Amino acid sequence: MRPVFLATALMLAAAPAFAQPAAAPAPANPKPDTPAVTTQSTPTPTTPAAGANSFTMNQAKSRIEAAGFTDVTALAKDKDGVWRGKASKAGTAQDVSLDYQGNVIGN
């Protein structure tokens, strides 16, 4: 009799936990103005978007070069996850950055 009483008490104690509403899930992108991926219809940003960047240094350099930059040097990922370095484009040396979305921005 004791095991039946114990099992019933445990089931009744756990019942309120099942009746609680589920918490709303966190949004996939808390900042909709900075989408995770850029598309052809996405306007070109003027500043790099901060976020967790999964590009390796070699991938970042390749993307920057594919955007028309040459002599890419001093690449380093900053605290915001943006790859920053120096490069040349059309004979002009400038700062260049690559954000987590793949946007290459020269300035």
Buried (B, 14 or more C-beta within 10 A) or exposed (E): EEEEEEEEEEEEEEEEEEEEEEEEEEEEEEEEEBEEEBEEEEEEBEEBBBBEBEBEEEBBBBBBBEBEBEEBEEBEBEEBBBBBBBBBBEEEEEEBBBBBBBBBBBE
